[in-house]
Amino acid sequence: MLEDIVLRELTADVPLCTLLSGGLDSSAITALAARWLRKTNGSPVRTVTTTFAGYSEKFQPDDTRDTADDPYARALALQRALRPG
């Protein structure tokens, strides 16, 4: 079902991108979009990630998160699945 929803959203007449937070949901959506775009036209998926200056350095674990998200977003963005070829 998730794959079907992502594929439907990839139809547009403007450049598309995903908001990559490093969490499981945005990572799955980005990976599905990347696979489909590479398969259909060979283009990479564009991703956007945002953070605050000093966030990783000042991050304090809590009950919801034990690490900052940006290392995971960076790791996924660097995966071959998001690049052409």
PDB file of N, CA, C and O in Angstrom, chain B, residues numbered from 101:
ATOM      1  N   MET B 101       0.817  -1.172   0.000  1.00  0.00           N
ATOM      2  CA  MET B 101       0.000   0.000   0.000  1.00  0.00           C
ATOM      3  C   MET B 101       0.885   1.270   0.000  1.00  0.00           C
ATOM      4  O   MET B 101       0.609   2.224  -0.727  1.00  0.00           O
ATOM      5  N   LEU B 102       1.944   1.265   0.821  1.00  0.00           N
ATOM      6  CA  LEU B 102       2.825   2.426   0.877  1.00  0.00           C
ATOM      7  C   LEU B 102       3.466   2.672  -0.484  1.00  0.00           C
ATOM      8  O   LEU B 102       3.539   3.812  -0.944  1.00  0.00           O
ATOM      9  N   GLU B 103       3.929   1.607  -1.124  1.00  0.00           N
ATOM     10  CA  GLU B 103       4.558   1.759  -2.436  1.00  0.00           C
ATOM     11  C   GLU B 103       3.576   2.356  -3.442  1.00  0.00           C
ATOM     12  O   GLU B 103       3.948   3.232  -4.222  1.00  0.00           O
ATOM     13  N   ASP B 104       2.344   1.897  -3.432  1.00  0.00           N
ATOM     14  CA  ASP B 104       1.321   2.417  -4.340  1.00  0.00           C
ATOM     15  C   ASP B 104       1.098   3.913  -4.107  1.00  0.00           C
ATOM     16  O   ASP B 104       0.992   4.681  -5.064  1.00  0.00           O
ATOM     17  N   ILE B 105       1.028   4.319  -2.864  1.00  0.00           N
ATOM     18  CA  ILE B 105       0.825   5.736  -2.534  1.00  0.00           C
ATOM     19  C   ILE B 105       2.008   6.577  -3.001  1.00  0.00           C
ATOM     20  O   ILE B 105       1.817   7.638  -3.595  1.00  0.00           O
ATOM     21  N   VAL B 106       3.226   6.112  -2.737  1.00  0.00           N
ATOM     22  CA  VAL B 106       4.420   6.854  -3.153  1.00  0.00           C
ATOM     23  C   VAL B 106       4.446   6.992  -4.669  1.00  0.00           C
ATOM     24  O   VAL B 106       4.718   8.079  -5.178  1.00  0.00           O
ATOM     25  N   LEU B 107       4.169   5.915  -5.402  1.00  0.00           N
ATOM     26  CA  LEU B 107       4.206   5.964  -6.865  1.00  0.00           C
ATOM     27  C   LEU B 107       3.170   6.936  -7.416  1.00  0.00           C
ATOM     28  O   LEU B 107       3.436   7.628  -8.398  1.00  0.00           O
ATOM     29  N   ARG B 108       2.016   6.996  -6.810  1.00  0.00           N
ATOM     30  CA  ARG B 108       0.985   7.951  -7.253  1.00  0.00           C
ATOM     31  C   ARG B 108       1.443   9.400  -7.072  1.00  0.00           C
ATOM     32  O   ARG B 108       1.119  10.265  -7.885  1.00  0.00           O
ATOM     33  N   GLU B 109       2.188   9.655  -6.014  1.00  0.00           N
ATOM     34  CA  GLU B 109       2.645  11.012  -5.731  1.00  0.00           C
ATOM     35  C   GLU B 109       3.830  11.440  -6.591  1.00  0.00           C
ATOM     36  O   GLU B 109       4.203  12.613  -6.576  1.00  0.00           O
ATOM     37  N   LEU B 110       4.427  10.518  -7.336  1.00  0.00           N
ATOM     38  CA  LEU B 110       5.576  10.841  -8.173  1.00  0.00           C
ATOM     39  C   LEU B 110       5.182  11.362  -9.546  1.00  0.00           C
ATOM     40  O   LEU B 110       6.055  11.625 -10.373  1.00  0.00           O
ATOM     41  N   THR B 111       3.910  11.515  -9.805  1.00  0.00           N
ATOM     42  CA  THR B 111       3.437  12.063 -11.069  1.00  0.00           C
ATOM     43  C   THR B 111       3.236  13.564 -10.892  1.00  0.00           C
ATOM     44  O   THR B 111       2.362  14.004 -10.144  1.00  0.00           O
ATOM     45  N   ALA B 112       4.064  14.346 -11.596  1.00  0.00           N
ATOM     46  CA  ALA B 112       3.975  15.802 -11.469  1.00  0.00           C
ATOM     47  C   ALA B 112       4.661  16.450 -12.668  1.00  0.00           C
ATOM     48  O   ALA B 112       5.465  15.816 -13.351  1.00  0.00           O
ATOM     49  N   ASP B 113       4.344  17.690 -12.910  1.00  0.00           N
ATOM     50  CA  ASP B 113       4.980  18.431 -14.005  1.00  0.00           C
ATOM     51  C   ASP B 113       6.038  19.405 -13.470  1.00  0.00           C
ATOM     52  O   ASP B 113       6.487  20.300 -14.186  1.00  0.00           O
ATOM     53  N   VAL B 114       6.420  19.224 -12.237  1.00  0.00           N
ATOM     54  CA  VAL B 114       7.467  20.038 -11.607  1.00  0.00           C
ATOM     55  C   VAL B 114       8.456  19.094 -10.927  1.00  0.00           C
ATOM     56  O   VAL B 114       8.107  17.948 -10.643  1.00  0.00           O
ATOM     57  N   PRO B 115       9.682  19.546 -10.659  1.00  0.00           N
ATOM     58  CA  PRO B 115      10.641  18.685  -9.950  1.00  0.00           C
ATOM     59  C   PRO B 115      10.115  18.300  -8.568  1.00  0.00           C
ATOM     60  O   PRO B 115       9.502  19.110  -7.873  1.00  0.00           O
ATOM     61  N   LEU B 116      10.363  17.063  -8.189  1.00  0.00           N
ATOM     62  CA  LEU B 116       9.900  16.541  -6.909  1.00  0.00           C
ATOM     63  C   LEU B 116      11.072  16.295  -5.978  1.00  0.00           C
ATOM     64  O   LEU B 116      12.215  16.163  -6.417  1.00  0.00           O
ATOM     65  N   CYS B 117      10.777  16.235  -4.694  1.00  0.00           N
ATOM     66  CA  CYS B 117      11.789  15.872  -3.712  1.00  0.00           C
ATOM     67  C   CYS B 117      11.087  15.239  -2.517  1.00  0.00           C
ATOM     68  O   CYS B 117       9.865  15.304  -2.389  1.00  0.00           O
ATOM     69  N   THR B 118      11.880  14.629  -1.650  1.00  0.00           N
ATOM     70  CA  THR B 118      11.338  14.108  -0.403  1.00  0.00           C
ATOM     71  C   THR B 118      11.993  14.848   0.752  1.00  0.00           C
ATOM     72  O   THR B 118      13.139  15.286   0.650  1.00  0.00           O
ATOM     73  N   LEU B 119      11.273  14.981   1.828  1.00  0.00           N
ATOM     74  CA  LEU B 119      11.821  15.552   3.050  1.00  0.00           C
ATOM     75  C   LEU B 119      12.380  14.389   3.856  1.00  0.00           C
ATOM     76  O   LEU B 119      11.628  13.562   4.371  1.00  0.00           O
ATOM     77  N   LEU B 120      13.686  14.331   3.962  1.00  0.00           N
ATOM     78  CA  LEU B 120      14.368  13.204   4.584  1.00  0.00           C
ATOM     79  C   LEU B 120      14.809  13.583   5.991  1.00  0.00           C
ATOM     80  O   LEU B 120      15.731  14.379   6.173  1.00  0.00           O
ATOM     81  N   SER B 121      14.135  13.001   6.988  1.00  0.00           N
ATOM     82  CA  SER B 121      14.459  13.322   8.378  1.00  0.00           C
ATOM     83  C   SER B 121      15.435  12.331   8.988  1.00  0.00           C
ATOM     84  O   SER B 121      16.076  12.633   9.995  1.00  0.00           O
ATOM     85  N   GLY B 122      15.555  11.158   8.396  1.00  0.00           N
ATOM     86  CA  GLY B 122      16.389  10.113   8.966  1.00  0.00           C
ATOM     87  C   GLY B 122      15.569   9.084   9.720  1.00  0.00           C
ATOM     88  O   GLY B 122      16.102   8.061  10.150  1.00  0.00           O
ATOM     89  N   GLY B 123      14.287   9.340   9.885  1.00  0.00           N
ATOM     90  CA  GLY B 123      13.402   8.378  10.532  1.00  0.00           C
ATOM     91  C   GLY B 123      12.982   7.277   9.569  1.00  0.00           C
ATOM     92  O   GLY B 123      13.259   7.349   8.371  1.00  0.00           O
ATOM     93  N   LEU B 124      12.322   6.270  10.092  1.00  0.00           N
ATOM     94  CA  LEU B 124      11.915   5.126   9.289  1.00  0.00           C
ATOM     95  C   LEU B 124      10.936   5.514   8.191  1.00  0.00           C
ATOM     96  O   LEU B 124      11.065   5.044   7.060  1.00  0.00           O
ATOM     97  N   ASP B 125       9.961   6.360   8.500  1.00  0.00           N
ATOM     98  CA  ASP B 125       8.953   6.706   7.501  1.00  0.00           C
ATOM     99  C   ASP B 125       9.532   7.487   6.328  1.00  0.00           C
ATOM    100  O   ASP B 125       9.282   7.133   5.175  1.00  0.00           O
ATOM    101  N   SER B 126      10.292   8.532   6.591  1.00  0.00           N
ATOM    102  CA  SER B 126      10.847   9.315   5.477  1.00  0.00           C
ATOM    103  C   SER B 126      11.904   8.511   4.726  1.00  0.00           C
ATOM    104  O   SER B 126      12.071   8.693   3.520  1.00  0.00           O
ATOM    105  N   SER B 127      12.612   7.633   5.411  1.00  0.00           N
ATOM    106  CA  SER B 127      13.605   6.784   4.747  1.00  0.00           C
ATOM    107  C   SER B 127      12.932   5.794   3.800  1.00  0.00           C
ATOM    108  O   SER B 127      13.414   5.578   2.688  1.00  0.00           O
ATOM    109  N   ALA B 128      11.830   5.197   4.229  1.00  0.00           N
ATOM    110  CA  ALA B 128      11.108   4.245   3.378  1.00  0.00           C
ATOM    111  C   ALA B 128      10.521   4.952   2.159  1.00  0.00           C
ATOM    112  O   ALA B 128      10.617   4.443   1.042  1.00  0.00           O
ATOM    113  N   ILE B 129       9.919   6.112   2.362  1.00  0.00           N
ATOM    114  CA  ILE B 129       9.340   6.869   1.250  1.00  0.00           C
ATOM    115  C   ILE B 129      10.428   7.269   0.263  1.00  0.00           C
ATOM    116  O   ILE B 129      10.237   7.149  -0.947  1.00  0.00           O
ATOM    117  N   THR B 130      11.549   7.735   0.754  1.00  0.00           N
ATOM    118  CA  THR B 130      12.656   8.145  -0.105  1.00  0.00           C
ATOM    119  C   THR B 130      13.215   6.958  -0.873  1.00  0.00           C
ATOM    120  O   THR B 130      13.491   7.074  -2.067  1.00  0.00           O
ATOM    121  N   ALA B 131      13.387   5.821  -0.212  1.00  0.00           N
ATOM    122  CA  ALA B 131      13.912   4.633  -0.889  1.00  0.00           C
ATOM    123  C   ALA B 131      12.965   4.145  -1.976  1.00  0.00           C
ATOM    124  O   ALA B 131      13.418   3.767  -3.056  1.00  0.00           O
ATOM    125  N   LEU B 132      11.671   4.144  -1.718  1.00  0.00           N
ATOM    126  CA  LEU B 132      10.699   3.734  -2.729  1.00  0.00           C
ATOM    127  C   LEU B 132      10.701   4.689  -3.915  1.00  0.00           C
ATOM    128  O   LEU B 132      10.669   4.258  -5.068  1.00  0.00           O
ATOM    129  N   ALA B 133      10.738   5.980  -3.631  1.00  0.00           N
ATOM    130  CA  ALA B 133      10.774   6.977  -4.711  1.00  0.00           C
ATOM    131  C   ALA B 133      12.048   6.840  -5.529  1.00  0.00           C
ATOM    132  O   ALA B 133      12.010   6.929  -6.756  1.00  0.00           O
ATOM    133  N   ALA B 134      13.182   6.623  -4.856  1.00  0.00           N
ATOM    134  CA  ALA B 134      14.460   6.487  -5.555  1.00  0.00           C
ATOM    135  C   ALA B 134      14.455   5.274  -6.467  1.00  0.00           C
ATOM    136  O   ALA B 134      14.910   5.344  -7.609  1.00  0.00           O
ATOM    137  N   ARG B 135      13.946   4.174  -5.968  1.00  0.00           N
ATOM    138  CA  ARG B 135      13.909   2.948  -6.781  1.00  0.00           C
ATOM    139  C   ARG B 135      13.047   3.148  -8.015  1.00  0.00           C
ATOM    140  O   ARG B 135      13.434   2.749  -9.113  1.00  0.00           O
ATOM    141  N   TRP B 136      11.889   3.757  -7.847  1.00  0.00           N
ATOM    142  CA  TRP B 136      10.978   3.959  -8.967  1.00  0.00           C
ATOM    143  C   TRP B 136      11.550   4.952  -9.992  1.00  0.00           C
ATOM    144  O   TRP B 136      11.485   4.703 -11.195  1.00  0.00           O
ATOM    145  N   LEU B 137      12.102   6.058  -9.524  1.00  0.00           N
ATOM    146  CA  LEU B 137      12.667   7.044 -10.445  1.00  0.00           C
ATOM    147  C   LEU B 137      13.856   6.478 -11.219  1.00  0.00           C
ATOM    148  O   LEU B 137      14.001   6.727 -12.416  1.00  0.00           O
ATOM    149  N   ARG B 138      14.694   5.725 -10.539  1.00  0.00           N
ATOM    150  CA  ARG B 138      15.841   5.120 -11.213  1.00  0.00           C
ATOM    151  C   ARG B 138      15.373   4.123 -12.271  1.00  0.00           C
ATOM    152  O   ARG B 138      15.947   4.040 -13.357  1.00  0.00           O
ATOM    153  N   LYS B 139      14.334   3.375 -11.947  1.00  0.00           N
ATOM    154  CA  LYS B 139      13.805   2.356 -12.857  1.00  0.00           C
ATOM    155  C   LYS B 139      13.121   2.984 -14.074  1.00  0.00           C
ATOM    156  O   LYS B 139      13.254   2.472 -15.185  1.00  0.00           O
ATOM    157  N   THR B 140      12.396   4.080 -13.878  1.00  0.00           N
ATOM    158  CA  THR B 140      11.618   4.657 -14.969  1.00  0.00           C
ATOM    159  C   THR B 140      12.390   5.634 -15.833  1.00  0.00           C
ATOM    160  O   THR B 140      12.234   5.618 -17.054  1.00  0.00           O
ATOM    161  N   ASN B 141      13.211   6.479 -15.247  1.00  0.00           N
ATOM    162  CA  ASN B 141      13.918   7.463 -16.078  1.00  0.00           C
ATOM    163  C   ASN B 141      15.381   7.663 -15.698  1.00  0.00           C
ATOM    164  O   ASN B 141      16.045   8.542 -16.248  1.00  0.00           O
ATOM    165  N   GLY B 142      15.883   6.873 -14.781  1.00  0.00           N
ATOM    166  CA  GLY B 142      17.296   6.934 -14.422  1.00  0.00           C
ATOM    167  C   GLY B 142      17.709   8.110 -13.568  1.00  0.00           C
ATOM    168  O   GLY B 142      18.895   8.285 -13.288  1.00  0.00           O
ATOM    169  N   SER B 143      16.754   8.917 -13.150  1.00  0.00           N
ATOM    170  CA  SER B 143      17.115  10.098 -12.361  1.00  0.00           C
ATOM    171  C   SER B 143      17.143   9.768 -10.868  1.00  0.00           C
ATOM    172  O   SER B 143      16.421   8.880 -10.414  1.00  0.00           O
ATOM    173  N   PRO B 144      17.972  10.478 -10.110  1.00  0.00           N
ATOM    174  CA  PRO B 144      17.986  10.276  -8.660  1.00  0.00           C
ATOM    175  C   PRO B 144      16.814  11.007  -8.013  1.00  0.00           C
ATOM    176  O   PRO B 144      16.244  11.927  -8.600  1.00  0.00           O
ATOM    177  N   VAL B 145      16.470  10.601  -6.833  1.00  0.00           N
ATOM    178  CA  VAL B 145      15.465  11.341  -6.079  1.00  0.00           C
ATOM    179  C   VAL B 145      16.173  12.512  -5.395  1.00  0.00           C
ATOM    180  O   VAL B 145      17.270  12.363  -4.857  1.00  0.00           O
ATOM    181  N   ARG B 146      15.538  13.653  -5.427  1.00  0.00           N
ATOM    182  CA  ARG B 146      16.087  14.810  -4.708  1.00  0.00           C
ATOM    183  C   ARG B 146      15.576  14.748  -3.278  1.00  0.00           C
ATOM    184  O   ARG B 146      14.414  14.423  -3.035  1.00  0.00           O
ATOM    185  N   THR B 147      16.451  15.061  -2.341  1.00  0.00           N
ATOM    186  CA  THR B 147      16.042  15.064  -0.939  1.00  0.00           C
ATOM    187  C   THR B 147      16.348  16.416  -0.315  1.00  0.00           C
ATOM    188  O   THR B 147      17.267  17.123  -0.730  1.00  0.00           O
ATOM    189  N   VAL B 148      15.566  16.750   0.677  1.00  0.00           N
ATOM    190  CA  VAL B 148      15.770  17.966   1.451  1.00  0.00           C
ATOM    191  C   VAL B 148      15.816  17.552   2.914  1.00  0.00           C
ATOM    192  O   VAL B 148      14.965  16.798   3.385  1.00  0.00           O
ATOM    193  N   THR B 149      16.800  18.045   3.612  1.00  0.00           N
ATOM    194  CA  THR B 149      16.927  17.793   5.046  1.00  0.00           C
ATOM    195  C   THR B 149      17.202  19.123   5.722  1.00  0.00           C
ATOM    196  O   THR B 149      17.950  19.950   5.199  1.00  0.00           O
ATOM    197  N   THR B 150      16.612  19.323   6.858  1.00  0.00           N
ATOM    198  CA  THR B 150      16.843  20.562   7.581  1.00  0.00           C
ATOM    199  C   THR B 150      17.194  20.243   9.031  1.00  0.00           C
ATOM    200  O   THR B 150      16.740  19.248   9.596  1.00  0.00           O
ATOM    201  N   THR B 151      17.992  21.092   9.600  1.00  0.00           N
ATOM    202  CA  THR B 151      18.356  20.941  11.012  1.00  0.00           C
ATOM    203  C   THR B 151      18.687  22.323  11.560  1.00  0.00           C
ATOM    204  O   THR B 151      18.723  23.301  10.813  1.00  0.00           O
ATOM    205  N   PHE B 152      18.919  22.397  12.815  1.00  0.00           N
ATOM    206  CA  PHE B 152      19.284  23.646  13.453  1.00  0.00           C
ATOM    207  C   PHE B 152      20.778  23.659  13.715  1.00  0.00           C
ATOM    208  O   PHE B 152      21.362  22.615  14.006  1.00  0.00           O
ATOM    209  N   ALA B 153      21.398  24.805  13.619  1.00  0.00           N
ATOM    210  CA  ALA B 153      22.825  24.930  13.907  1.00  0.00           C
ATOM    211  C   ALA B 153      23.096  24.437  15.323  1.00  0.00           C
ATOM    212  O   ALA B 153      22.448  24.865  16.277  1.00  0.00           O
ATOM    213  N   GLY B 154      24.059  23.534  15.445  1.00  0.00           N
ATOM    214  CA  GLY B 154      24.432  23.022  16.752  1.00  0.00           C
ATOM    215  C   GLY B 154      23.539  21.924  17.303  1.00  0.00           C
ATOM    216  O   GLY B 154      23.766  21.444  18.414  1.00  0.00           O
ATOM    217  N   TYR B 155      22.516  21.514  16.537  1.00  0.00           N
ATOM    218  CA  TYR B 155      21.566  20.517  17.040  1.00  0.00           C
ATOM    219  C   TYR B 155      22.258  19.213  17.441  1.00  0.00           C
ATOM    220  O   TYR B 155      22.042  18.708  18.543  1.00  0.00           O
ATOM    221  N   SER B 156      23.085  18.670  16.553  1.00  0.00           N
ATOM    222  CA  SER B 156      23.736  17.387  16.849  1.00  0.00           C
ATOM    223  C   SER B 156      24.667  17.488  18.044  1.00  0.00           C
ATOM    224  O   SER B 156      24.719  16.584  18.878  1.00  0.00           O
ATOM    225  N   GLU B 157      25.397  18.581  18.125  1.00  0.00           N
ATOM    226  CA  GLU B 157      26.347  18.757  19.223  1.00  0.00           C
ATOM    227  C   GLU B 157      25.648  18.926  20.567  1.00  0.00           C
ATOM    228  O   GLU B 157      26.174  18.502  21.596  1.00  0.00           O
ATOM    229  N   LYS B 158      24.483  19.534  20.567  1.00  0.00           N
ATOM    230  CA  LYS B 158      23.759  19.811  21.809  1.00  0.00           C
ATOM    231  C   LYS B 158      22.643  18.812  22.086  1.00  0.00           C
ATOM    232  O   LYS B 158      21.916  18.952  23.069  1.00  0.00           O
ATOM    233  N   PHE B 159      22.501  17.798  21.223  1.00  0.00           N
ATOM    234  CA  PHE B 159      21.404  16.843  21.361  1.00  0.00           C
ATOM    235  C   PHE B 159      21.427  16.139  22.717  1.00  0.00           C
ATOM    236  O   PHE B 159      22.477  15.695  23.181  1.00  0.00           O
ATOM    237  N   GLN B 160      20.265  16.046  23.336  1.00  0.00           N
ATOM    238  CA  GLN B 160      20.109  15.345  24.603  1.00  0.00           C
ATOM    239  C   GLN B 160      19.085  14.218  24.402  1.00  0.00           C
ATOM    240  O   GLN B 160      17.946  14.488  24.021  1.00  0.00           O
ATOM    241  N   PRO B 161      19.472  12.973  24.652  1.00  0.00           N
ATOM    242  CA  PRO B 161      18.515  11.865  24.517  1.00  0.00           C
ATOM    243  C   PRO B 161      17.313  12.057  25.444  1.00  0.00           C
ATOM    244  O   PRO B 161      17.420  12.651  26.517  1.00  0.00           O
ATOM    245  N   ASP B 162      16.176  11.541  25.000  1.00  0.00           N
ATOM    246  CA  ASP B 162      14.973  11.576  25.830  1.00  0.00           C
ATOM    247  C   ASP B 162      14.216  10.257  25.648  1.00  0.00           C
ATOM    248  O   ASP B 162      14.766   9.303  25.097  1.00  0.00           O
ATOM    249  N   ASP B 163      12.980  10.193  26.099  1.00  0.00           N
ATOM    250  CA  ASP B 163      12.199   8.957  26.021  1.00  0.00           C
ATOM    251  C   ASP B 163      11.844   8.578  24.583  1.00  0.00           C
ATOM    252  O   ASP B 163      11.544   7.416  24.309  1.00  0.00           O
ATOM    253  N   THR B 164      11.875   9.535  23.672  1.00  0.00           N
ATOM    254  CA  THR B 164      11.491   9.286  22.289  1.00  0.00           C
ATOM    255  C   THR B 164      12.683   9.005  21.389  1.00  0.00           C
ATOM    256  O   THR B 164      12.612   8.130  20.525  1.00  0.00           O
ATOM    257  N   ARG B 165      13.766   9.725  21.575  1.00  0.00           N
ATOM    258  CA  ARG B 165      14.952   9.598  20.723  1.00  0.00           C
ATOM    259  C   ARG B 165      16.199   9.423  21.570  1.00  0.00           C
ATOM    260  O   ARG B 165      16.418  10.129  22.554  1.00  0.00           O
ATOM    261  N   ASP B 166      17.019   8.445  21.149  1.00  0.00           N
ATOM    262  CA  ASP B 166      18.284   8.275  21.866  1.00  0.00           C
ATOM    263  C   ASP B 166      19.465   8.840  21.082  1.00  0.00           C
ATOM    264  O   ASP B 166      20.567   8.951  21.619  1.00  0.00           O
ATOM    265  N   THR B 167      19.243   9.200  19.807  1.00  0.00           N
ATOM    266  CA  THR B 167      20.278   9.846  18.997  1.00  0.00           C
ATOM    267  C   THR B 167      19.639  10.914  18.115  1.00  0.00           C
ATOM    268  O   THR B 167      18.430  10.902  17.885  1.00  0.00           O
ATOM    269  N   ALA B 168      20.456  11.829  17.630  1.00  0.00           N
ATOM    270  CA  ALA B 168      19.974  12.836  16.682  1.00  0.00           C
ATOM    271  C   ALA B 168      19.656  12.162  15.347  1.00  0.00           C
ATOM    272  O   ALA B 168      20.210  11.106  15.044  1.00  0.00           O
ATOM    273  N   ASP B 169      18.772  12.758  14.546  1.00  0.00           N
ATOM    274  CA  ASP B 169      18.347  12.175  13.274  1.00  0.00           C
ATOM    275  C   ASP B 169      19.312  12.410  12.124  1.00  0.00           C
ATOM    276  O   ASP B 169      19.378  11.596  11.202  1.00  0.00           O
ATOM    277  N   ASP B 170      20.060  13.504  12.159  1.00  0.00           N
ATOM    278  CA  ASP B 170      20.834  13.875  10.976  1.00  0.00           C
ATOM    279  C   ASP B 170      21.870  12.850  10.526  1.00  0.00           C
ATOM    280  O   ASP B 170      22.099  12.756   9.320  1.00  0.00           O
ATOM    281  N   PRO B 171      22.515  12.072  11.401  1.00  0.00           N
ATOM    282  CA  PRO B 171      23.438  11.057  10.868  1.00  0.00           C
ATOM    283  C   PRO B 171      22.717  10.006  10.023  1.00  0.00           C
ATOM    284  O   PRO B 171      23.278   9.505   9.048  1.00  0.00           O
ATOM    285  N   TYR B 172      21.484   9.673  10.389  1.00  0.00           N
ATOM    286  CA  TYR B 172      20.719   8.690   9.632  1.00  0.00           C
ATOM    287  C   TYR B 172      20.250   9.259   8.299  1.00  0.00           C
ATOM    288  O   TYR B 172      20.269   8.560   7.285  1.00  0.00           O
ATOM    289  N   ALA B 173      19.835  10.507   8.292  1.00  0.00           N
ATOM    290  CA  ALA B 173      19.443  11.154   7.035  1.00  0.00           C
ATOM    291  C   ALA B 173      20.637  11.242   6.091  1.00  0.00           C
ATOM    292  O   ALA B 173      20.508  10.973   4.897  1.00  0.00           O
ATOM    293  N   ARG B 174      21.774  11.610   6.613  1.00  0.00           N
ATOM    294  CA  ARG B 174      22.997  11.704   5.797  1.00  0.00           C
ATOM    295  C   ARG B 174      23.370  10.336   5.229  1.00  0.00           C
ATOM    296  O   ARG B 174      23.706  10.230   4.049  1.00  0.00           O
ATOM    297  N   ALA B 175      23.316   9.300   6.047  1.00  0.00           N
ATOM    298  CA  ALA B 175      23.673   7.951   5.595  1.00  0.00           C
ATOM    299  C   ALA B 175      22.754   7.481   4.475  1.00  0.00           C
ATOM    300  O   ALA B 175      23.219   6.897   3.496  1.00  0.00           O
ATOM    301  N   LEU B 176      21.463   7.728   4.609  1.00  0.00           N
ATOM    302  CA  LEU B 176      20.536   7.311   3.561  1.00  0.00           C
ATOM    303  C   LEU B 176      20.759   8.111   2.288  1.00  0.00           C
ATOM    304  O   LEU B 176      20.729   7.546   1.194  1.00  0.00           O
ATOM    305  N   ALA B 177      20.981   9.399   2.407  1.00  0.00           N
ATOM    306  CA  ALA B 177      21.191  10.235   1.219  1.00  0.00           C
ATOM    307  C   ALA B 177      22.432   9.807   0.452  1.00  0.00           C
ATOM    308  O   ALA B 177      22.500   9.990  -0.763  1.00  0.00           O
ATOM    309  N   LEU B 178      23.406   9.245   1.139  1.00  0.00           N
ATOM    310  CA  LEU B 178      24.638   8.825   0.479  1.00  0.00           C
ATOM    311  C   LEU B 178      24.556   7.424  -0.122  1.00  0.00           C
ATOM    312  O   LEU B 178      25.477   6.996  -0.819  1.00  0.00           O
ATOM    313  N   GLN B 179      23.479   6.717   0.137  1.00  0.00           N
ATOM    314  CA  GLN B 179      23.316   5.360  -0.395  1.00  0.00           C
ATOM    315  C   GLN B 179      23.213   5.385  -1.912  1.00  0.00           C
ATOM    316  O   GLN B 179      22.675   6.328  -2.490  1.00  0.00           O
ATOM    317  N   ARG B 180      23.720   4.367  -2.537  1.00  0.00           N
ATOM    318  CA  ARG B 180      23.689   4.251  -3.996  1.00  0.00           C
ATOM    319  C   ARG B 180      22.253   4.283  -4.522  1.00  0.00           C
ATOM    320  O   ARG B 180      22.024   4.731  -5.645  1.00  0.00           O
ATOM    321  N   ALA B 181      21.285   3.817  -3.734  1.00  0.00           N
ATOM    322  CA  ALA B 181      19.892   3.776  -4.178  1.00  0.00           C
ATOM    323  C   ALA B 181      19.356   5.166  -4.515  1.00  0.00           C
ATOM    324  O   ALA B 181      18.386   5.284  -5.264  1.00  0.00           O
ATOM    325  N   LEU B 182      19.965   6.208  -3.981  1.00  0.00           N
ATOM    326  CA  LEU B 182      19.464   7.547  -4.225  1.00  0.00           C
ATOM    327  C   LEU B 182      20.200   8.229  -5.370  1.00  0.00           C
ATOM    328  O   LEU B 182      19.856   9.349  -5.746  1.00  0.00           O
ATOM    329  N   ARG B 183      21.201   7.572  -5.923  1.00  0.00           N
ATOM    330  CA  ARG B 183      21.984   8.171  -6.997  1.00  0.00           C
ATOM    331  C   ARG B 183      21.754   7.395  -8.288  1.00  0.00           C
ATOM    332  O   ARG B 183      21.438   6.206  -8.244  1.00  0.00           O
ATOM    333  N   PRO B 184      21.909   8.054  -9.444  1.00  0.00           N
ATOM    334  CA  PRO B 184      21.732   7.327 -10.702  1.00  0.00           C
ATOM    335  C   PRO B 184      22.854   6.324 -10.918  1.00  0.00           C
ATOM    336  O   PRO B 184      23.925   6.434 -10.321  1.00  0.00           O
ATOM    337  N   GLY B 185      22.597   5.351 -11.771  1.00  0.00           N
ATOM    338  CA  GLY B 185      23.650   4.414 -12.160  1.00  0.00           C
ATOM    339  C   GLY B 185      23.529   3.081 -11.607  1.00  0.00           C
ATOM    340  O   GLY B 185      24.368   2.222 -11.877  1.00  0.00           O
TER     341      GLY B 185
END
